Amino acid sequence: MPDAPPLATENLTRVVDGETLVADVSIEVEAEEVFVVFGPSGSGKTSLLRLLNRLDEPTSGTVYLQGTDYRTIAPRTLRQRVGWVPQAPTLIDGTVAENVAWGPTLRDEPVDTGRLHELLDRLGLSGFAERDADRLSGGEAQRVAIARTLFNDPDVVLLDEPASSLDAAAADRVESLLADVMDAYALTAVLVTHDADRARRLGHRGIRLEEGRIQASGALDTVLSTPVSR
């Protein structure tokens, strides 16, 4: 029997005050792929992403991690296994190293400083460990947020337009380093984006959302070229 995919959804739906934000979404994300959730603003991309680690609760349907219904997993464990990189980072007061090690520190686990420095190096932050987080540029802060998520060693990484709040040069730098680190660590990721070029550069397969519903799925060429329904 084949192994269960790292992440899958089954008829995932969320309705709030009579408005359907996500409607009957079923996907499977394969190991070591970047699965793209593509669509215009307001199409339900972030709403879907928030359901994948229970930041929001589905009205119906569910998510499976390695074949296990995520409702049976403690929320704290779930959010360690399904990491989140937001559009705009929120860092804690303190050093870069303290931010990256925040998860293990909260769990009273030892911090592997060698791995921490390796991750910073991978993300172009060599020598930044003792720098105060409030002295970082926007692009540097976003890379620290990525490092913080990856340092938790998640099974799946959720990327919510991680370069959209940056200027073009910083966004390109984050994208390039993110692609390198995902390849180096053979990461499985779900990437939300409205940028077709970024989707092509980073992604493998995906879906196109409109009004919370899947309009196209599969190969990115198909997903990105599907006309907007009216």
BARODO-643385 format. One record per atom (N, C-alpha, C): residue in one letter; chain; atom name; x, y, z. Coordinates in steps of 0.2 Angstrom, whole numbers, always signed. Example, Ala and Ser with C-alpha at 12.3 -4.5 7.8 and 13.67 -1.06 7.14 Angstrom:
2
A_A_N_+66_-28_+39
A_A_CA_+62_-22_+39
A_A_C_+66_-16_+39
S_A_N_+64_-11_+35
S_A_CA_+68_-5_+36
S_A_C_+64_+0_+39
END
This chain:
230
M_A_N_+4_-6_+0
M_A_CA_+0_+0_+0
M_A_C_+4_+6_+0
P_A_N_+3_+11_-4
P_A_CA_+8_+17_-5
P_A_C_+7_+21_+2
D_A_N_+13_+25_+3
D_A_CA_+12_+29_+9
D_A_C_+8_+35_+8
A_A_N_+5_+37_+13
A_A_CA_+0_+43_+13
A_A_C_+4_+49_+12
P_A_N_+1_+54_+8
P_A_CA_+5_+60_+6
P_A_C_+6_+64_+13
P_A_N_+11_+68_+13
P_A_CA_+12_+72_+19
P_A_C_+6_+76_+21
L_A_N_+3_+79_+16
L_A_CA_-3_+83_+18
L_A_C_-9_+82_+13
A_A_N_-15_+81_+15
A_A_CA_-20_+80_+10
A_A_C_-27_+83_+13
T_A_N_-31_+86_+9
T_A_CA_-37_+89_+12
T_A_C_-43_+85_+9
E_A_N_-49_+84_+12
E_A_CA_-55_+81_+10
E_A_C_-61_+85_+11
N_A_N_-63_+88_+5
N_A_CA_-69_+92_+5
N_A_C_-69_+98_+10
L_A_N_-63_+101_+11
L_A_CA_-62_+106_+16
L_A_C_-66_+112_+14
T_A_N_-70_+114_+19
T_A_CA_-75_+120_+18
T_A_C_-75_+124_+24
R_A_N_-75_+131_+23
R_A_CA_-76_+136_+29
R_A_C_-81_+141_+27
V_A_N_-87_+141_+31
V_A_CA_-92_+146_+30
V_A_C_-92_+151_+36
V_A_N_-92_+157_+35
V_A_CA_-92_+162_+41
V_A_C_-98_+167_+40
D_A_N_-103_+167_+44
D_A_CA_-108_+172_+44
D_A_C_-112_+171_+37
G_A_N_-113_+165_+35
G_A_CA_-116_+164_+28
G_A_C_-112_+165_+22
E_A_N_-106_+167_+23
E_A_CA_-101_+168_+17
E_A_C_-96_+162_+17
T_A_N_-96_+159_+11
T_A_CA_-92_+153_+10
T_A_C_-85_+156_+8
L_A_N_-80_+155_+12
L_A_CA_-73_+157_+11
L_A_C_-69_+151_+7
V_A_N_-70_+145_+9
V_A_CA_-67_+139_+6
V_A_C_-72_+134_+5
A_A_N_-73_+131_-2
A_A_CA_-78_+127_-3
A_A_C_-76_+120_-6
D_A_N_-76_+115_-2
D_A_CA_-76_+108_-5
D_A_C_-69_+107_-8
V_A_N_-64_+109_-5
V_A_CA_-57_+109_-8
V_A_C_-54_+102_-5
S_A_N_-52_+98_-10
S_A_CA_-48_+92_-9
S_A_C_-42_+92_-13
I_A_N_-36_+91_-10
I_A_CA_-30_+91_-13
I_A_C_-25_+86_-10
E_A_N_-20_+84_-13
E_A_CA_-15_+80_-10
E_A_C_-8_+83_-12
V_A_N_-4_+84_-7
V_A_CA_+3_+87_-8
V_A_C_+8_+82_-7
E_A_N_+12_+81_-12
E_A_CA_+17_+76_-12
E_A_C_+23_+78_-9
A_A_N_+27_+73_-6
A_A_CA_+33_+74_-3
A_A_C_+38_+78_-7
E_A_N_+41_+83_-4
E_A_CA_+46_+87_-7
E_A_C_+44_+91_-13
E_A_N_+38_+92_-13
E_A_CA_+36_+97_-19
E_A_C_+33_+103_-16
V_A_N_+33_+108_-20
V_A_CA_+30_+115_-18
V_A_C_+24_+115_-22
F_A_N_+18_+115_-18
F_A_CA_+11_+115_-21
F_A_C_+9_+122_-21
V_A_N_+7_+124_-26
V_A_CA_+5_+131_-27
V_A_C_-3_+132_-26
V_A_N_-5_+137_-22
V_A_CA_-12_+139_-22
V_A_C_-12_+146_-25
F_A_N_-15_+146_-31
F_A_CA_-14_+152_-35
F_A_C_-21_+155_-36
G_A_N_-21_+162_-37
G_A_CA_-28_+165_-38
G_A_C_-27_+173_-36
P_A_N_-32_+177_-38
P_A_CA_-32_+184_-37
P_A_C_-34_+185_-29
S_A_N_-32_+191_-27
S_A_CA_-34_+193_-21
S_A_C_-42_+192_-19
G_A_N_-43_+190_-13
G_A_CA_-50_+188_-12
G_A_C_-53_+182_-14
S_A_N_-48_+177_-17
S_A_CA_-51_+171_-20
S_A_C_-51_+165_-15
G_A_N_-48_+167_-8
G_A_CA_-49_+162_-3
G_A_C_-42_+158_-2
K_A_N_-37_+161_-5
K_A_CA_-30_+157_-4
K_A_C_-28_+157_+3
T_A_N_-28_+163_+7
T_A_CA_-25_+163_+14
T_A_C_-30_+160_+18
S_A_N_-37_+160_+17
S_A_CA_-42_+157_+21
S_A_C_-41_+149_+20
L_A_N_-39_+146_+14
L_A_CA_-37_+139_+14
L_A_C_-31_+138_+18
L_A_N_-26_+142_+17
L_A_CA_-20_+141_+21
L_A_C_-21_+140_+28
R_A_N_-25_+145_+31
R_A_CA_-26_+145_+38
R_A_C_-30_+139_+41
L_A_N_-33_+135_+36
L_A_CA_-37_+129_+38
L_A_C_-32_+123_+39
L_A_N_-26_+124_+35
L_A_CA_-21_+118_+35
L_A_C_-18_+117_+41
N_A_N_-17_+122_+46
N_A_CA_-14_+120_+52
N_A_C_-19_+122_+58
R_A_N_-25_+123_+56
R_A_CA_-31_+125_+61
R_A_C_-30_+131_+65
L_A_N_-27_+136_+61
L_A_CA_-27_+143_+63
L_A_C_-35_+145_+63
D_A_N_-38_+142_+58
D_A_CA_-46_+143_+58
D_A_C_-48_+136_+58
E_A_N_-55_+135_+60
E_A_CA_-58_+128_+60
E_A_C_-62_+127_+54
P_A_N_-62_+122_+50
P_A_CA_-66_+120_+45
P_A_C_-73_+119_+47
T_A_N_-78_+122_+43
T_A_CA_-85_+120_+44
T_A_C_-87_+113_+43
S_A_N_-83_+110_+38
S_A_CA_-84_+103_+36
S_A_C_-78_+101_+32
G_A_N_-77_+95_+32
G_A_CA_-71_+92_+29
G_A_C_-65_+92_+34
T_A_N_-59_+89_+32
T_A_CA_-54_+89_+36
T_A_C_-47_+89_+32
V_A_N_-42_+89_+36
V_A_CA_-35_+88_+34
V_A_C_-32_+82_+36
Y_A_N_-27_+79_+32
Y_A_CA_-24_+73_+35
Y_A_C_-16_+74_+34
L_A_N_-13_+73_+39
L_A_CA_-5_+73_+39
L_A_C_-3_+66_+39
Q_A_N_+1_+64_+34
Q_A_CA_+3_+57_+34
Q_A_C_-3_+52_+35
G_A_N_-9_+54_+33
G_A_CA_-14_+49_+33
G_A_C_-18_+50_+40
T_A_N_-16_+54_+45
T_A_CA_-19_+55_+51
T_A_C_-23_+61_+51
D_A_N_-30_+61_+53
D_A_CA_-34_+66_+53
D_A_C_-31_+71_+58
Y_A_N_-30_+78_+56
Y_A_CA_-27_+82_+60
Y_A_C_-31_+84_+66
R_A_N_-37_+83_+67
R_A_CA_-41_+84_+73
R_A_C_-39_+80_+78
T_A_N_-36_+75_+77
T_A_CA_-33_+70_+83
T_A_C_-26_+72_+85
I_A_N_-24_+78_+82
I_A_CA_-17_+80_+84
I_A_C_-17_+86_+88
A_A_N_-14_+86_+94
A_A_CA_-14_+92_+98
A_A_C_-12_+99_+94
P_A_N_-16_+104_+95
P_A_CA_-14_+110_+91
P_A_C_-7_+112_+91
R_A_N_-4_+112_+97
R_A_CA_+3_+114_+97
R_A_C_+8_+110_+93
T_A_N_+7_+103_+94
T_A_CA_+10_+98_+90
T_A_C_+9_+99_+82
L_A_N_+3_+100_+81
L_A_CA_+1_+102_+74
L_A_C_+5_+108_+71
R_A_N_+5_+113_+74
R_A_CA_+8_+119_+72
R_A_C_+16_+119_+71
Q_A_N_+18_+114_+75
Q_A_CA_+25_+112_+74
Q_A_C_+26_+108_+68
R_A_N_+22_+104_+67
R_A_CA_+23_+99_+61
R_A_C_+21_+103_+54
V_A_N_+16_+108_+55
V_A_CA_+14_+112_+49
V_A_C_+16_+119_+50
G_A_N_+22_+121_+48
G_A_CA_+24_+127_+50
G_A_C_+21_+133_+45
W_A_N_+21_+139_+48
W_A_CA_+18_+145_+44
W_A_C_+23_+150_+43
V_A_N_+24_+153_+37
V_A_CA_+28_+159_+36
V_A_C_+23_+164_+33
P_A_N_+22_+169_+37
P_A_CA_+17_+174_+35
P_A_C_+19_+179_+30
Q_A_N_+15_+183_+27
Q_A_CA_+16_+188_+23
Q_A_C_+21_+193_+26
A_A_N_+20_+195_+32
A_A_CA_+24_+200_+35
A_A_C_+26_+197_+42
P_A_N_+33_+197_+43
P_A_CA_+35_+194_+49
P_A_C_+34_+197_+56
T_A_N_+32_+194_+61
T_A_CA_+32_+197_+68
T_A_C_+37_+194_+72
L_A_N_+42_+197_+73
L_A_CA_+48_+195_+77
L_A_C_+47_+197_+85
I_A_N_+50_+193_+89
I_A_CA_+50_+195_+96
I_A_C_+56_+199_+98
D_A_N_+56_+203_+103
D_A_CA_+61_+207_+105
D_A_C_+67_+202_+107
G_A_N_+73_+204_+105
G_A_CA_+79_+200_+106
G_A_C_+83_+199_+100
T_A_N_+87_+194_+100
T_A_CA_+92_+193_+95
T_A_C_+89_+189_+89
V_A_N_+92_+189_+83
V_A_CA_+91_+184_+78
V_A_C_+90_+177_+80
A_A_N_+96_+175_+84
A_A_CA_+96_+168_+87
A_A_C_+90_+167_+91
E_A_N_+88_+171_+95
E_A_CA_+83_+170_+100
E_A_C_+76_+169_+96
N_A_N_+76_+173_+91
N_A_CA_+70_+172_+86
N_A_C_+69_+166_+83
V_A_N_+75_+163_+80
V_A_CA_+75_+157_+77
V_A_C_+74_+151_+81
A_A_N_+77_+152_+87
A_A_CA_+76_+146_+92
A_A_C_+70_+147_+96
W_A_N_+65_+151_+95
W_A_CA_+59_+153_+99
W_A_C_+55_+146_+100
G_A_N_+54_+142_+95
G_A_CA_+50_+136_+96
G_A_C_+53_+131_+101
P_A_N_+59_+129_+100
P_A_CA_+62_+124_+105
P_A_C_+62_+127_+112
T_A_N_+64_+134_+112
T_A_CA_+64_+137_+119
T_A_C_+57_+137_+122
L_A_N_+52_+138_+118
L_A_CA_+45_+138_+122
L_A_C_+44_+131_+124
R_A_N_+46_+126_+120
R_A_CA_+45_+119_+122
R_A_C_+50_+116_+127
D_A_N_+55_+120_+129
D_A_CA_+60_+118_+134
D_A_C_+64_+113_+131
E_A_N_+66_+113_+125
E_A_CA_+70_+108_+121
E_A_C_+77_+112_+120
P_A_N_+82_+107_+120
P_A_CA_+89_+110_+119
P_A_C_+89_+113_+112
V_A_N_+93_+118_+111
V_A_CA_+94_+122_+105
V_A_C_+101_+120_+101
D_A_N_+100_+117_+95
D_A_CA_+106_+115_+92
D_A_C_+109_+121_+88
T_A_N_+114_+124_+91
T_A_CA_+117_+130_+89
T_A_C_+120_+129_+82
G_A_N_+123_+123_+81
G_A_CA_+126_+122_+75
G_A_C_+121_+122_+69
R_A_N_+116_+119_+70
R_A_CA_+110_+119_+65
R_A_C_+107_+126_+64
L_A_N_+107_+129_+69
L_A_CA_+104_+136_+69
L_A_C_+109_+140_+64
H_A_N_+115_+140_+65
H_A_CA_+120_+144_+61
H_A_C_+120_+142_+54
E_A_N_+119_+135_+53
E_A_CA_+119_+133_+46
E_A_C_+113_+135_+43
L_A_N_+107_+136_+46
L_A_CA_+101_+138_+43
L_A_C_+102_+146_+41
L_A_N_+105_+149_+46
L_A_CA_+106_+157_+45
L_A_C_+111_+157_+39
D_A_N_+116_+153_+38
D_A_CA_+120_+154_+32
D_A_C_+116_+152_+26
R_A_N_+112_+147_+26
R_A_CA_+108_+146_+20
R_A_C_+104_+151_+18
L_A_N_+102_+155_+23
L_A_CA_+97_+161_+21
L_A_C_+100_+167_+20
G_A_N_+107_+167_+19
G_A_CA_+111_+173_+18
G_A_C_+111_+178_+25
L_A_N_+111_+175_+30
L_A_CA_+111_+178_+37
L_A_C_+117_+176_+41
S_A_N_+123_+174_+38
S_A_CA_+129_+173_+41
S_A_C_+131_+179_+46
G_A_N_+133_+177_+52
G_A_CA_+135_+183_+56
G_A_C_+129_+187_+60
F_A_N_+123_+185_+58
F_A_CA_+117_+189_+61
F_A_C_+115_+186_+68
A_A_N_+117_+181_+70
A_A_CA_+114_+177_+76
A_A_C_+113_+182_+82
E_A_N_+118_+186_+83
E_A_CA_+118_+191_+89
E_A_C_+115_+198_+88
R_A_N_+113_+199_+81
R_A_CA_+110_+205_+80
R_A_C_+103_+206_+83
D_A_N_+102_+212_+85
D_A_CA_+95_+213_+88
D_A_C_+90_+213_+82
A_A_N_+84_+210_+83
A_A_CA_+79_+209_+78
A_A_C_+76_+216_+75
D_A_N_+76_+221_+80
D_A_CA_+74_+227_+78
D_A_C_+78_+231_+73
R_A_N_+84_+228_+72
R_A_CA_+89_+232_+67
R_A_C_+89_+228_+61
L_A_N_+84_+224_+59
L_A_CA_+84_+221_+52
L_A_C_+80_+225_+47
S_A_N_+82_+224_+41
S_A_CA_+78_+227_+36
S_A_C_+72_+222_+35
G_A_N_+67_+224_+30
G_A_CA_+62_+220_+29
G_A_C_+63_+213_+27
G_A_N_+68_+213_+22
G_A_CA_+70_+207_+19
G_A_C_+73_+202_+24
E_A_N_+78_+205_+28
E_A_CA_+81_+201_+33
E_A_C_+76_+198_+38
A_A_N_+72_+202_+40
A_A_CA_+67_+200_+45
A_A_C_+63_+194_+42
Q_A_N_+61_+195_+36
Q_A_CA_+57_+189_+33
Q_A_C_+61_+183_+32
R_A_N_+68_+183_+31
R_A_CA_+72_+178_+31
R_A_C_+73_+175_+38
V_A_N_+73_+179_+43
V_A_CA_+73_+176_+50
V_A_C_+67_+173_+51
A_A_N_+61_+175_+49
A_A_CA_+54_+172_+50
A_A_C_+54_+165_+47
I_A_N_+57_+165_+41
I_A_CA_+58_+158_+37
I_A_C_+62_+153_+41
A_A_N_+68_+156_+44
A_A_CA_+73_+152_+48
A_A_C_+69_+149_+54
R_A_N_+65_+154_+57
R_A_CA_+62_+152_+63
R_A_C_+57_+146_+62
T_A_N_+53_+146_+56
T_A_CA_+49_+141_+55
T_A_C_+52_+135_+53
L_A_N_+58_+135_+49
L_A_CA_+61_+129_+47
L_A_C_+65_+126_+53
F_A_N_+67_+130_+58
F_A_CA_+71_+127_+64
F_A_C_+66_+122_+68
N_A_N_+60_+123_+67
N_A_CA_+55_+118_+70
N_A_C_+55_+111_+67
D_A_N_+58_+111_+61
D_A_CA_+59_+104_+57
D_A_C_+52_+102_+56
P_A_N_+48_+106_+52
P_A_CA_+41_+104_+51
P_A_C_+40_+99_+45
D_A_N_+35_+95_+45
D_A_CA_+34_+91_+40
D_A_C_+31_+94_+33
V_A_N_+28_+100_+34
V_A_CA_+25_+104_+29
V_A_C_+26_+111_+31
V_A_N_+28_+115_+26
V_A_CA_+29_+123_+27
V_A_C_+23_+126_+23
L_A_N_+20_+131_+26
L_A_CA_+15_+135_+23
L_A_C_+18_+142_+22
L_A_N_+18_+144_+15
L_A_CA_+21_+150_+13
L_A_C_+15_+155_+11
D_A_N_+14_+160_+15
D_A_CA_+8_+164_+13
D_A_C_+11_+171_+10
E_A_N_+12_+170_+3
E_A_CA_+15_+176_-1
E_A_C_+21_+179_+3
P_A_N_+26_+175_+4
P_A_CA_+31_+177_+9
P_A_C_+36_+183_+7
A_A_N_+35_+185_+0
A_A_CA_+39_+190_-2
A_A_C_+35_+196_-4
S_A_N_+28_+196_-3
S_A_CA_+24_+201_-6
S_A_C_+24_+208_-3
S_A_N_+27_+208_+4
S_A_CA_+27_+214_+7
S_A_C_+34_+218_+6
L_A_N_+38_+215_+2
L_A_CA_+45_+218_+1
L_A_C_+46_+221_-6
D_A_N_+51_+226_-6
D_A_CA_+52_+229_-13
D_A_C_+55_+223_-17
A_A_N_+55_+225_-24
A_A_CA_+57_+220_-29
A_A_C_+64_+217_-27
A_A_N_+69_+220_-26
A_A_CA_+75_+217_-25
A_A_C_+75_+213_-19
A_A_N_+72_+215_-13
A_A_CA_+72_+211_-7
A_A_C_+68_+204_-9
A_A_N_+62_+205_-12
A_A_CA_+58_+200_-14
A_A_C_+62_+194_-18
D_A_N_+66_+197_-23
D_A_CA_+69_+192_-27
D_A_C_+75_+188_-23
R_A_N_+78_+192_-18
R_A_CA_+83_+189_-14
R_A_C_+79_+184_-9
V_A_N_+74_+185_-6
V_A_CA_+70_+180_-2
V_A_C_+68_+174_-6
E_A_N_+66_+175_-12
E_A_CA_+63_+170_-17
E_A_C_+69_+165_-18
S_A_N_+75_+168_-20
S_A_CA_+81_+164_-22
S_A_C_+83_+160_-16
L_A_N_+84_+163_-11
L_A_CA_+86_+159_-5
L_A_C_+81_+154_-2
L_A_N_+75_+156_-3
L_A_CA_+70_+151_-1
L_A_C_+70_+145_-5
A_A_N_+71_+146_-12
A_A_CA_+71_+140_-17
A_A_C_+77_+136_-15
D_A_N_+83_+139_-13
D_A_CA_+89_+135_-12
D_A_C_+88_+131_-5
V_A_N_+85_+134_+0
V_A_CA_+84_+131_+6
V_A_C_+79_+125_+6
M_A_N_+74_+126_+2
M_A_CA_+69_+121_+1
M_A_C_+72_+115_-3
D_A_N_+76_+116_-8
D_A_CA_+79_+111_-11
D_A_C_+84_+107_-7
A_A_N_+88_+111_-3
A_A_CA_+93_+108_+1
A_A_C_+90_+104_+6
Y_A_N_+85_+106_+9
Y_A_CA_+82_+102_+15
Y_A_C_+76_+97_+12
A_A_N_+75_+97_+6
A_A_CA_+70_+93_+3
A_A_C_+63_+94_+6
L_A_N_+61_+100_+7
L_A_CA_+55_+102_+10
L_A_C_+49_+101_+6
T_A_N_+43_+100_+10
T_A_CA_+37_+99_+7
T_A_C_+33_+106_+9
A_A_N_+31_+109_+4
A_A_CA_+28_+116_+5
A_A_C_+21_+117_+1
V_A_N_+17_+122_+4
V_A_CA_+11_+124_+1
V_A_C_+12_+132_+0
L_A_N_+13_+134_-6
L_A_CA_+14_+141_-7
L_A_C_+8_+145_-10
V_A_N_+6_+150_-6
V_A_CA_+0_+154_-9
V_A_C_+3_+160_-13
T_A_N_+1_+162_-19
T_A_CA_+3_+167_-22
T_A_C_-2_+169_-28
H_A_N_-1_+176_-29
H_A_CA_-5_+178_-35
H_A_C_-1_+180_-41
D_A_N_+6_+178_-40
D_A_CA_+11_+180_-45
D_A_C_+13_+174_-49
A_A_N_+10_+174_-55
A_A_CA_+11_+168_-60
A_A_C_+19_+167_-61
D_A_N_+23_+172_-61
D_A_CA_+30_+170_-63
D_A_C_+33_+167_-57
R_A_N_+31_+170_-51
R_A_CA_+34_+166_-44
R_A_C_+32_+159_-44
A_A_N_+25_+158_-45
A_A_CA_+23_+151_-45
A_A_C_+27_+147_-50
R_A_N_+28_+149_-56
R_A_CA_+32_+145_-60
R_A_C_+39_+144_-58
R_A_N_+42_+149_-55
R_A_CA_+49_+148_-53
R_A_C_+50_+143_-47
L_A_N_+45_+143_-42
L_A_CA_+45_+140_-36
L_A_C_+41_+133_-36
G_A_N_+36_+133_-40
G_A_CA_+31_+127_-39
G_A_C_+32_+122_-43
H_A_N_+28_+116_-42
H_A_CA_+28_+110_-46
H_A_C_+21_+109_-49
R_A_N_+16_+108_-44
R_A_CA_+9_+107_-46
R_A_C_+5_+112_-42
G_A_N_-2_+112_-43
G_A_CA_-6_+117_-39
G_A_C_-13_+117_-41
I_A_N_-16_+122_-38
I_A_CA_-23_+123_-39
I_A_C_-24_+131_-41
R_A_N_-30_+132_-44
R_A_CA_-32_+139_-45
R_A_C_-38_+140_-41
L_A_N_-39_+145_-37
L_A_CA_-45_+146_-33
L_A_C_-48_+152_-35
E_A_N_-55_+152_-35
E_A_CA_-59_+158_-37
E_A_C_-65_+157_-32
E_A_N_-66_+162_-28
E_A_CA_-72_+162_-23
E_A_C_-72_+156_-19
G_A_N_-66_+154_-17
G_A_CA_-65_+148_-13
G_A_C_-65_+141_-16
R_A_N_-67_+141_-22
R_A_CA_-68_+135_-26
R_A_C_-62_+133_-31
I_A_N_-60_+127_-31
I_A_CA_-55_+125_-36
I_A_C_-58_+126_-43
Q_A_N_-54_+130_-47
Q_A_CA_-56_+131_-54
Q_A_C_-52_+127_-59
A_A_N_-46_+125_-57
A_A_CA_-41_+121_-61
A_A_C_-36_+118_-56
S_A_N_-33_+112_-58
S_A_CA_-29_+109_-53
S_A_C_-24_+105_-58
G_A_N_-18_+103_-55
G_A_CA_-13_+99_-58
G_A_C_-7_+103_-60
A_A_N_-5_+102_-66
A_A_CA_+2_+105_-69
A_A_C_+1_+112_-69
L_A_N_+6_+116_-67
L_A_CA_+6_+123_-66
L_A_C_+4_+127_-73
D_A_N_+6_+124_-78
D_A_CA_+4_+127_-85
D_A_C_-3_+127_-86
T_A_N_-6_+122_-84
T_A_CA_-14_+122_-84
T_A_C_-17_+126_-79
V_A_N_-14_+126_-73
V_A_CA_-17_+130_-67
V_A_C_-17_+138_-69
L_A_N_-11_+140_-72
L_A_CA_-10_+147_-73
L_A_C_-13_+150_-79
S_A_N_-14_+145_-84
S_A_CA_-17_+147_-90
S_A_C_-25_+147_-90
T_A_N_-28_+144_-85
T_A_CA_-35_+143_-85
T_A_C_-39_+150_-85
P_A_N_-43_+152_-90
P_A_CA_-46_+158_-90
P_A_C_-50_+159_-83
V_A_N_-51_+165_-81
V_A_CA_-55_+167_-75
V_A_C_-62_+166_-77
S_A_N_-66_+162_-73
S_A_CA_-73_+161_-74
S_A_C_-77_+167_-73
R_A_N_-83_+168_-76
R_A_CA_-87_+173_-75
R_A_C_-94_+171_-74
END
